[in-house]
Every structure is written in structure tokens, then in C-alpha cells.
Amino acid sequence: MQLGTRWATGSDAPASVPAELLPAIAEVEGRGLSGMWTLTWLEGRPIAELDAGWEVLLTASGDVIARPFED
């Protein structure tokens, strides 16, 4: 895993956040959640995790998924 960057909800995502993730990140933030996002890379794919319990990720097939953390 490679650490990317962190940013607060409601602020512009850093340029290092892949454009494919931005609509899903906006959708999650539209739920009224707040906190800090953390961008990491796992097996070459980006994962943006919101400390309020959500993640936005790019699958191996190229799909973007936004979902609550699984316990």
C-alpha cells in the first residue's frame, strides 16, 4: 500500500486524486458527512477513505464503487 494524501470534506481534492473518483466522492459528501479523506493505493488502484466510514475505490475492472466500510 502506498500513502497518497489527505484532505478535508468540502474542499477541493488534491490533483493526485484520480478524476474517475471525484463524482463518487462528491456523492458521498452530498450525504452530509464530514471529516478527512485519505487517498491510498492498493495493488496500483486508488482508494479514498473518509474517516466517517465510507470508501470510494476503483475496481480491477475499472468500476468506481462508493460504499460504507465493511465490518
C-alpha positions as CSV (number, residue, x, y, z in Angstrom):
1,M,0.0,0.0,0.0
2,Q,1.2,3.5,-0.8
3,L,0.0,6.5,1.1
4,G,-1.3,9.3,-1.1
5,T,-2.7,12.4,0.5
6,R,-5.3,13.7,2.9
7,W,-7.9,16.5,2.5
8,A,-11.0,17.7,4.3
9,T,-14.5,17.2,3.1
10,G,-15.9,20.2,1.3
11,S,-12.5,21.3,0.0
12,D,-11.1,20.6,-3.5
13,A,-9.5,17.2,-3.8
14,P,-5.7,17.3,-4.5
15,A,-4.6,16.9,-8.1
16,S,-3.3,13.5,-7.2
17,V,-6.8,12.1,-6.8
18,P,-7.9,10.4,-10.0
19,A,-10.6,12.1,-11.9
20,E,-12.6,8.9,-12.0
21,L,-13.2,9.0,-8.2
22,L,-14.3,12.6,-8.0
23,P,-18.1,12.2,-8.8
24,A,-18.4,9.4,-6.2
25,I,-16.5,11.4,-3.6
26,A,-18.9,14.3,-4.3
27,E,-21.9,11.9,-3.9
28,V,-20.6,10.7,-0.5
29,E,-20.1,14.3,0.7
30,G,-23.6,15.1,-0.6
31,R,-24.9,12.8,2.2
32,G,-23.8,15.5,4.7
33,L,-20.8,13.6,6.0
34,S,-17.8,15.5,7.2
35,G,-14.2,14.5,8.1
36,M,-11.0,13.8,6.4
37,W,-10.4,11.8,3.2
38,T,-7.2,9.7,2.8
39,L,-6.1,8.6,-0.6
40,T,-4.1,5.4,-0.7
41,W,-3.1,3.0,-3.5
42,L,-3.5,-0.8,-3.2
43,E,-2.3,-3.0,-6.0
44,G,-2.0,0.1,-8.2
45,R,-5.6,1.1,-7.7
46,P,-6.7,4.2,-5.8
47,I,-8.9,4.1,-2.6
48,A,-10.2,7.2,-1.0
49,E,-11.4,6.6,2.6
50,L,-13.5,9.0,4.5
51,D,-13.0,8.7,8.3
52,A,-16.7,9.0,8.7
53,G,-16.9,5.4,7.5
54,W,-17.0,5.4,3.7
55,E,-14.7,4.4,0.9
56,V,-14.5,5.2,-2.8
57,L,-12.5,2.8,-4.9
58,L,-11.6,1.8,-8.4
59,T,-12.0,-1.9,-9.1
60,A,-9.7,-4.0,-11.2
61,S,-12.4,-3.9,-14.0
62,G,-12.4,-0.1,-13.9
63,D,-15.7,0.5,-12.0
64,V,-15.9,3.1,-9.3
65,I,-17.6,1.9,-6.1
66,A,-18.7,4.1,-3.1
67,R,-19.7,2.1,0.0
68,P,-19.7,2.2,3.7
69,F,-16.8,0.4,5.4
70,E,-17.4,-3.3,5.9
71,D,-17.0,-4.6,9.4
